[in-house]
Amino acid sequence: MDVMLCQGCDASILVDPLSNQSSEKEAGPNISVRGYDIIDEAKKELEAKCPNTVSCADIISLATRDSVKLAGGPDYAVPTGRRDSLVSNREDSDDNLPGPDIPVPQVTADFVKAGFTAEEMVLLLAGGHSIGKVRCLFIEPDTSPMEAGYRASISKLCDGPNRDTGFVNMDQSNPNVIDNSFFANAIAEKMPLTIDRLLAIDEKTGPLLKDMLNKPKEDFMSAFGKAMEKLTVLKAITGKDGEVRKACNEFNNPMSSDGPSVIRISSVDPEVLDGLAAGNKQEQVSSIVSQGHADAQPEAAAGNADAKAEKPHKKASGKHKLRSD
């Protein structure tokens, strides 16, 4: 969910790093992401039956919807027609993905900038953080109030050698079910992530949690589903932008790098790459990568770790829109 907020659902996180080129998979906030093999297997089967048709970005969106439903969450609409990003930038994810101890005003501002209300932000965090596990290294009991008994249970699971390798359930009572238990747990200071406990005591989000706590579960499910619908179309790449990858873990036409780089880039047209003189290849990256993410700067592709993406991401617009199938 955090990845979607940063880049939109464009499958940039699925690209594998190389020995001299990093990708979003290696970004700090993404180290606990799992399930890449499931997406890769789904793509393999789809390519066998309908090659060059279903993007990895659509697979992620549809798999997320089905996973939410199977875990007891709401069924919500997911339009299709996304295309896959041509850029996977580790530095961009390191700089822009919200961390587990981000201040509430900052994360609220990030969501508002992406077009979400504070209430939608709370709904998305509540649904997403009511299921699954979190790595112990992301848990900081001292950064915001944590209930004493809950803190003791966290210590048993995470202290000592388990600090780097251990996991804790996001919801101690119902870890495999999406429900509205988040609100009671956060207010009771029984959530592992700092941001969730901070939401309960913040002057703006605290009242939202208390209000949602007193509403029927059905109301939460309906509102969470609508927020997920909105999230799944965020910054979607459509039309002729981007590409439909043949394999989710690699670009169709990956560009090489002469040295270490925090970014991986693809070109849609391999003939364009073949026609470039070796000395000018990196200088012309920005003109080559004109679709998908418009974040690639020549200095970033050349391996400058300080290069920042400044151009806006291309969004769905005009006649190229997602399909409601």
C-alpha positions as CSV (number, residue, x, y, z in Angstrom):
1,M,0.0,0.0,0.0
2,D,2.9,2.4,0.8
3,V,4.4,1.5,-2.5
4,M,1.2,2.4,-4.3
5,L,1.1,5.7,-2.6
6,C,4.7,6.5,-3.7
7,Q,4.7,5.4,-7.3
8,G,1.2,4.2,-8.0
9,C,0.5,0.7,-9.0
10,D,3.0,0.4,-11.9
11,A,4.9,-2.8,-11.0
12,S,8.2,-1.0,-10.5
13,I,8.8,-2.8,-7.3
14,L,8.8,-6.2,-9.1
15,V,12.0,-5.5,-11.1
16,D,15.0,-7.4,-9.9
17,P,18.3,-5.6,-9.1
18,L,21.5,-6.4,-10.9
19,S,25.0,-6.5,-9.5
20,N,25.6,-2.9,-10.5
21,Q,22.1,-1.6,-10.6
22,S,19.7,-1.3,-7.7
23,S,15.9,-1.4,-7.9
24,E,13.0,-0.6,-5.7
25,K,13.1,-4.1,-4.2
26,E,16.3,-3.1,-2.3
27,A,14.8,0.1,-0.8
28,G,14.7,0.0,3.0
29,P,10.9,0.3,3.3
30,N,10.5,-2.7,0.9
31,I,12.7,-5.2,2.6
32,S,9.7,-6.9,4.3
33,V,7.7,-7.2,1.1
34,R,7.1,-10.8,0.1
35,G,5.1,-12.8,-2.5
36,Y,7.1,-11.8,-5.6
37,D,7.1,-15.4,-6.7
38,I,3.3,-15.6,-6.7
39,I,3.1,-12.6,-9.1
40,D,5.8,-14.0,-11.3
41,E,4.0,-17.4,-11.5
42,A,0.7,-15.7,-12.4
43,K,2.4,-13.7,-15.1
44,K,4.1,-16.8,-16.5
45,E,0.7,-18.5,-16.9
46,L,-0.9,-15.5,-18.4
47,E,1.9,-15.1,-21.0
48,A,1.4,-18.7,-22.0
49,K,-2.3,-18.1,-22.7
50,C,-2.4,-14.5,-23.8
51,P,1.1,-13.1,-24.4
52,N,1.8,-9.3,-24.3
53,T,-1.7,-8.6,-22.9
54,V,-2.0,-8.5,-19.1
55,S,0.4,-6.1,-17.4
56,C,2.2,-6.9,-14.1
57,A,0.5,-3.7,-12.7
58,D,-2.9,-5.2,-13.4
59,I,-1.9,-8.5,-11.9
60,I,-0.8,-6.7,-8.7
61,S,-4.1,-4.8,-8.5
62,L,-6.3,-7.8,-9.1
63,A,-4.3,-10.0,-6.8
64,T,-4.6,-7.3,-4.0
65,R,-8.4,-7.2,-4.5
66,D,-8.7,-11.0,-4.3
67,S,-6.4,-11.2,-1.3
68,V,-8.5,-8.6,0.5
69,K,-11.6,-10.5,-0.3
70,L,-10.2,-13.9,0.7
71,A,-9.1,-12.4,4.0
72,G,-12.6,-11.3,4.9
73,G,-12.4,-7.8,3.5
74,P,-14.7,-6.1,1.0
75,D,-15.1,-6.8,-2.7
76,Y,-14.3,-3.7,-4.7
77,A,-14.0,-2.8,-8.3
78,V,-10.6,-2.9,-10.1
79,P,-10.5,-1.5,-13.6
80,T,-7.8,-2.9,-15.9
81,G,-5.7,-1.6,-18.7
82,R,-2.6,-0.5,-16.7
83,R,0.8,-0.7,-18.2
84,D,4.1,-1.3,-16.5
85,S,6.7,1.3,-15.5
86,L,10.0,1.7,-17.4
87,V,11.8,2.8,-14.3
88,S,12.6,1.2,-10.9
89,N,14.3,3.7,-8.6
90,R,15.6,2.5,-5.2
91,E,16.5,6.0,-4.1
92,D,13.0,7.4,-4.9
93,S,11.5,4.7,-2.7
94,D,14.0,5.3,0.1
95,D,13.3,9.0,0.0
96,N,9.5,9.0,-0.4
97,L,7.9,5.9,1.1
98,P,6.5,6.6,4.5
99,G,8.4,4.9,7.4
100,P,6.8,3.1,10.3
101,D,7.5,6.0,12.7
102,I,6.6,8.9,10.4
103,P,4.8,11.8,12.2
104,V,1.1,11.9,11.7
105,P,1.1,15.4,10.2
106,Q,3.6,14.3,7.6
107,V,1.9,11.1,6.6
108,T,-1.4,13.0,6.4
109,A,0.2,15.6,4.1
110,D,1.6,12.8,1.9
111,F,-1.9,11.2,1.5
112,V,-3.5,14.6,0.9
113,K,-0.9,15.4,-1.8
114,A,-1.9,12.1,-3.4
115,G,-5.6,13.1,-3.4
116,F,-6.8,11.3,-0.2
117,T,-8.6,12.8,2.8
118,A,-7.4,12.2,6.3
119,E,-10.4,9.8,6.8
120,E,-9.4,7.8,3.7
121,M,-5.9,7.6,5.0
122,V,-7.1,6.2,8.3
123,L,-9.3,3.7,6.5
124,L,-6.4,2.5,4.3
125,L,-4.0,2.1,7.2
126,A,-6.6,0.4,9.4
127,G,-7.4,-2.2,6.7
128,G,-3.9,-2.7,5.6
129,H,-2.5,-2.9,9.2
130,S,-5.2,-5.3,10.5
131,I,-3.6,-8.3,8.7
132,G,-0.1,-9.7,8.2
133,K,3.2,-9.4,10.0
134,V,5.8,-6.8,10.6
135,R,9.5,-7.3,11.0
136,C,10.9,-6.7,14.5
137,L,13.4,-4.2,13.3
138,F,10.5,-1.8,12.4
139,I,9.1,-1.9,15.9
140,E,10.1,1.0,18.2
141,P,8.3,0.7,21.6
142,D,9.8,3.9,23.0
143,T,8.6,6.2,20.2
144,S,5.0,6.4,21.4
145,P,3.0,4.9,24.3
146,M,2.6,1.1,24.2
147,E,0.5,-0.9,26.7
148,A,2.8,-2.6,29.2
149,G,1.5,-6.2,28.7
150,Y,1.6,-5.8,25.0
151,R,5.1,-4.4,25.2
152,A,6.2,-7.4,27.2
153,S,4.9,-9.8,24.5
154,I,6.7,-7.8,21.8
155,S,9.9,-8.0,23.8
156,K,9.7,-11.8,24.0
157,L,9.4,-12.0,20.3
158,C,11.9,-9.4,19.2
159,D,14.6,-9.0,21.8
160,G,18.1,-10.4,21.3
161,P,18.9,-12.2,18.1
162,N,15.3,-12.0,16.8
163,R,15.7,-8.2,16.4
164,D,16.8,-8.5,12.8
165,T,15.0,-11.7,11.8
166,G,11.8,-11.9,13.9
167,F,8.2,-11.1,12.9
168,V,5.2,-9.9,14.9
169,N,1.5,-10.2,13.9
170,M,0.0,-6.8,13.2
171,D,-3.2,-7.9,14.9
172,Q,-2.5,-10.3,17.9
173,S,-6.0,-11.8,18.0
174,N,-7.0,-12.0,14.3
175,P,-3.8,-11.8,12.2
176,N,-5.2,-13.4,9.1
177,V,-8.5,-11.5,8.9
178,I,-9.3,-8.0,7.7
179,D,-11.7,-6.4,10.1
180,N,-12.1,-3.2,12.1
181,S,-10.1,-4.4,15.1
182,F,-7.4,-1.8,14.3
183,F,-9.3,1.0,15.9
184,A,-9.7,-0.7,19.3
185,N,-6.1,-2.0,19.2
186,A,-4.6,1.4,18.3
187,I,-6.6,3.2,21.0
188,A,-5.5,0.6,23.5
189,E,-1.8,1.1,22.5
190,K,-1.6,-2.5,21.2
191,M,-0.2,-2.0,17.7
192,P,3.4,-2.8,16.8
193,L,4.0,0.2,14.5
194,T,4.6,3.6,15.9
195,I,2.5,5.4,13.3
196,D,-0.6,3.3,14.3
197,R,-0.3,4.3,18.0
198,L,0.4,7.9,17.0
199,L,-2.8,8.0,15.0
200,A,-4.8,7.2,18.1
201,I,-3.4,10.2,20.1
202,D,-3.1,12.8,17.4
203,E,-5.5,15.7,17.8
204,K,-6.8,15.3,14.2
205,T,-6.8,11.6,13.6
206,G,-7.6,10.5,17.2
207,P,-11.3,11.5,16.9
208,L,-11.5,9.7,13.6
209,L,-10.4,6.5,15.2
210,K,-12.9,6.8,18.0
211,D,-15.7,7.6,15.6
212,M,-14.9,4.6,13.5
213,L,-14.6,2.4,16.6
214,N,-18.2,3.0,17.4
215,K,-19.5,2.3,13.9
216,P,-20.7,-1.1,12.6
217,K,-18.2,-3.4,11.0
218,E,-20.2,-3.2,7.7
219,D,-19.7,0.6,7.6
220,F,-15.9,0.2,7.8
221,M,-15.9,-2.5,5.1
222,S,-17.8,-0.3,2.7
223,A,-15.7,2.7,3.3
224,F,-12.4,0.7,3.2
225,G,-13.5,-0.8,-0.1
226,K,-14.1,2.7,-1.6
227,A,-10.8,3.9,-0.4
228,M,-9.1,0.9,-2.0
229,E,-10.9,1.6,-5.3
230,K,-9.4,5.0,-5.2
231,L,-5.9,3.8,-4.4
232,T,-5.8,1.2,-7.1
233,V,-6.1,3.8,-9.9
234,L,-3.5,6.2,-8.4
235,K,-1.0,7.3,-11.0
236,A,-2.0,4.5,-13.4
237,I,0.1,4.3,-16.6
238,T,-2.1,3.7,-19.6
239,G,-2.3,4.0,-23.4
240,K,1.0,3.8,-25.1
241,D,3.0,4.9,-22.1
242,G,5.1,2.3,-20.3
243,E,5.1,-1.3,-21.5
244,V,3.5,-4.7,-20.9
245,R,6.4,-6.8,-19.5
246,K,7.0,-10.3,-20.6
247,A,8.3,-11.2,-17.2
248,C,7.4,-9.1,-14.1
249,N,10.9,-9.2,-12.7
250,E,12.6,-7.7,-15.7
251,F,12.1,-5.0,-18.3
252,N,11.5,-6.0,-21.9
253,N,14.6,-4.0,-23.0
254,P,16.7,-3.2,-20.0
255,M,19.4,-0.6,-20.3
256,S,22.9,-1.4,-19.1
257,S,24.9,0.9,-16.9
258,D,28.6,1.7,-17.1
259,G,28.9,1.9,-13.3
260,P,26.9,1.5,-10.0
261,S,23.4,3.0,-10.2
262,V,20.4,3.3,-7.9
263,I,18.1,3.1,-10.8
264,R,17.1,0.6,-13.5
265,I,15.7,1.8,-16.8
266,S,14.0,0.2,-19.8
267,S,13.6,1.4,-23.4
268,V,10.4,0.5,-25.3
269,D,12.2,0.3,-28.6
270,P,15.3,-1.9,-28.7
271,E,16.3,-0.4,-32.1
272,V,16.7,3.0,-30.5
273,L,19.1,1.5,-28.0
274,D,21.1,-0.3,-30.7
275,G,21.4,2.9,-32.7
276,L,23.0,4.9,-29.9
277,A,26.7,5.5,-29.8
278,A,28.2,4.0,-26.7
279,G,29.5,7.4,-25.6
280,N,26.2,9.1,-25.8
281,K,24.0,6.4,-24.5
282,Q,23.7,7.7,-20.9
283,E,23.3,11.3,-22.1
284,Q,20.3,10.3,-24.1
285,V,18.5,8.4,-21.4
286,S,15.9,11.1,-20.7
287,S,14.9,11.3,-24.3
288,I,14.6,7.5,-24.6
289,V,12.6,7.0,-21.5
290,S,9.7,9.3,-22.5
291,Q,7.0,6.9,-21.4
292,G,6.1,5.3,-18.1
293,H,7.8,7.1,-15.2
294,A,9.2,10.4,-16.4
295,D,11.5,10.3,-13.4
296,A,14.7,9.2,-15.2
297,Q,17.4,11.9,-15.4
298,P,20.6,11.3,-17.3
299,E,22.7,11.7,-14.2
300,A,20.6,9.2,-12.3
301,A,21.1,6.6,-15.0
302,A,24.8,7.3,-15.0
303,G,24.9,6.2,-11.4
304,N,24.8,9.4,-9.4
305,A,23.3,8.4,-6.1
306,D,22.4,12.0,-5.4
307,A,20.3,12.5,-8.5
308,K,16.6,13.3,-7.6
309,A,13.6,12.6,-9.8
310,E,11.9,15.9,-10.6
311,K,9.6,15.3,-13.5
312,P,6.0,14.3,-12.8
313,H,4.8,10.8,-13.2
314,K,2.5,10.4,-16.3
315,K,-1.0,9.7,-15.2
316,A,-4.0,8.2,-17.0
317,S,-5.6,10.9,-19.0
318,G,-7.5,11.8,-22.2
319,K,-8.7,8.8,-24.3
320,H,-6.4,6.3,-22.5
321,K,-8.4,5.2,-19.5
322,L,-8.6,2.1,-17.3
323,R,-11.3,-0.4,-18.3
324,S,-14.1,-1.5,-16.0
325,D,-14.4,-5.2,-17.0
